Each structure stands twice: as C-alpha cells, then as structure tokens.
Amino acid sequence: MAELSNNEAGRGFTHVYTATYEDLQTIGNGGQATIATIPAGGAIECVGVYESEAFAGTTSLVIDVGTSSGDPDEFIDALDVDAMTAPVFNTGDAFTGNQSQPVGGTSSATSVLLEVTDAAIASATAGKIVIGLRIVDLGQFA
C-alpha cells in the first residue's frame, strides 16, 4: 500500500494498492491481506477497483475489501474481477443507497483487508488490479 503525496492525493485517492496475480497467489484462495489502515478518527469515502491487466488462468476471481476479518465486504462486496468491463466503486455493504458520506468511521486504527476467492488462483499466469481508497482522517486535527 502506498500513501500518496499531497500532489498525487489531489487526484482523488489518498492510498493505492496494486496487486499482481503473483501477489494474489501469495494471499491464496480464501486468504486475506491488510492493504491499508483507517486511522483513529478516520473513515473511508471511496473505494474503487480497476483491472489494469486482464487475469488469465483463473476460474472466477472474486475479491472483497472491508474491515471485518470474517467477511471483509464493507467497501467492495463479491466483485467478480474476471467479469469486470470498467472500474467498480463502493459496492460494499456499508455503501448503501449511493450515499456520499464517509463510512467505516472508527475510534481506533482499523485494518482494511483484501480477501481473495478463487480455487484456481494458483494457476493464474497474468493479471493486475489497482485498488484506490480515499481515507479521511479527522484524528490528525485532534
């Protein structure tokens, strides 16, 4: 995960995580990895996923992004990456009704998790996704 500089963050995201097929193989089918941290006093305004390189060798690559270790789907829920034709934003359980307010507000630092589901992920031979997050941090002013 890269925290963006002020100049880069001016383009709409504060954090970007890029994962190649090798990275997803390391996470494994049903595995999870921390891709960012919401700071104490912070929240998420936006999460987007872009398939920048098509996946090959997978059967049905599905990802979730959220904060619940049992089912991290607050920000992106059950996204079928293989079926993507355009970037996808804010499909998770916490984003309902196309709301514009931040979600996932927290009083303590909270990990943002990426979960990978694909029984054939070990057979992948190509692919890359970019996950952008806009994290607000009111705690920085405390």
ZIHU-V878589 format. One record per run of one state. SS is the DSSP state (alpha for helix, beta for strand, coil for the rest). FROM is the first residue (numbers start at 1). TO is the last residue. Records with the same first field share a line. If there is no record, write none. Layout:
SS->FROM-TO + FROM-TO
This chain:
coil->1-1 + 4-5 + 10-14 + 28-31 + 39-41 + 57-61 + 67-75 + 84-87 + 90-102 + 104-109 + 118-120 + 124-125 + 142-142
beta->2-3 + 15-20 + 32-38 + 42-56 + 62-66 + 76-80 + 88-89 + 103-103 + 110-117 + 126-137
alpha->6-9 + 21-27 + 81-83 + 121-123 + 138-141
